[in-house]
Amino acid sequence: MKALPKALLTFIALVGSLFPLSSAIAAPCTIQAGVDCEFSITVDGRSREYLLHVPDGYDGTPIALVVDVHGFAHTPENQRNLSGMYELSDIENFAVAYPRGGPAKGGGWLAKGFNGSDSYISPGCCGTPSSQNWDDVALLVAVKNDVAAKLNINKNYLTGLSNGSYMGHRVLCEAPEEFDAYATTSAALSESWENCNPAYVRPILYMHGRNDTTQPIGGSSDVAGEYMLSTADTMAIYASRNSCSGYPSSYVETFSSGTSWCREYTGCSVSVSYCELEAPHITYGATSLNVAEVFWDFFSRH
């Protein structure tokens, strides 16, 4: 089957972000440079979906993969239009995969989420995947492996927004070795992961908006049914895991504009960075910082 032109798919995806549909938008296609494809895979006994963007410059030589995980009530199409990874992938020549979350409580498919909670607490986020304890860690790993069977991949990175950031934290706890580096935004650690002791540690960049009312920067006693840690406590945990001897006073400032900044902490055995922005819950496009470029710069150094 002939693939739809990328320009047409981009237009369709934009419409889809305004009027979400109950099924994936991109048509099945043959892997080739500059096209978007939809794939179904079986995970935990369920049929799951993801969208894949192959960069314009792909010629079969090794490239990196970024798995970009959408937020609750969003879709792969939303995330493709929001995060900036789609456009950047053609410039920097890496692939992007967008997993599709499961249904919200009640079975509706307009709001989609991932199981960002651990089974040993009362799951609170997000929808059916959490209440039925879907194995969404396995989903993200399966997406990574399925892309590797189709493209020549030499590095794997994970990013996500909000509920997608929960998933980044969960994979870092349960299966950190599956990705080479992690960079997420807008959902700090929850109580589920406070005492996690993973077998491996990986580079982590976390970002949060100071004006976030959905996931308050100071933490909250009840966000999606769980106690959410503050970003300061979250970064202290990662600094401890990654052996950052001088945290929090020893760092290199990598971005500064007004009251927004990014810091890479020094003296760490494995890299830890944090960006605090004068931004709301969705940090993409909220300040002069290009989030995709900052995340990709971090990824490309690991």
Buried (B, 14 or more C-beta within 10 A) or exposed (E): EEBBEBEEBBEBBEEBBEEBEEEBBBBEBEBEBBBBBBBEBEBBEEEBBBBBBBBEBBEEEEBBBBBBBBBBBBBBBBBBBBBBBBBBBBEBBBBBBBBBBBBBEEEEBEBBBBBBBBEEEEBBBBBBBBBEBBBBBBBBBBBBEBBBEEBEBEBBBBBBBBBBBBBBBBBBBBBBEBBBBBBBBBBBBBBBBEEBEBEEBBBBBBBBBBEBEBBBBEBBEEBBBBBBBBBBBBBBBBBEBBEBEEBEEBBEEBBEEEEBBBBBBBBBEBBBBBBBBBBBBBBBBBBEBBBBBBBBBBBEEB
